[in-house]
Amino acid sequence: MKITDNIKHIPTRMMAILVIAFVCVGTLHAQSHGNHIMVGVGGSYPRGVEATIAYEHETEYHSAWEYFATGYLKYEEDPEAGHITNESFWHSYNTWTVGAAYKPCVSRGRNHHGNFRIGVSVGSDLDKVISAGHLGYEHTYNLYNGWGVFFQVKEDFVIRGKDKFRTGATIGVKIPL
């Protein structure tokens, strides 16, 4: 074999190496889902409605850090009317909190994954400072181009709030950044 024969195969080998490199980089990018804005709404027992907006930073193997702001509203029946009115719904008891949660991945599938959710938050019920601990499970279904839908089942332990324990569920969407 002559040296010139080896030189002829260098462009072919380089092209094969470049193709393999691009495929590997594309695969690595597909495994990392990146950062998301999460928007969710849900209900909780007893008689609560909440809305959450969050920033999620996904780390390796679908684990993630979440930084969130939540508004919670507890509604009651109006004693005079005997049913829920506009005033008793919006002005019964409100809280606003901000916090962080760590979400280690506990189950993975082809287009979905589940995370245990552990977090803390601090905020106000418009009269005093409150804080809360959060435990729960979040399951995400991955859609095209980084979009996703999720649901959460959670338990909130509130310190200095009107409700000490809140059990609830949330559904929402993950918007890629």
Secondary structure, 3 states (H helix, E strand, C coil): CCHHHHHHHHHHHHHHHHHHHHHHHHHHHHHCCCEEEEEEEEEEECCEEEEEEEEEEECHHHCEEEEEEEEEEECCCCCCCCCCCHHHHHCCEEEEEEEEEEECEEEECCCEEEEEEEEEEEEECCCCEEEEEEEEEEEEEECHHHCEEEEEEEEEEEECCCCCEEEEEEEEEEEEC
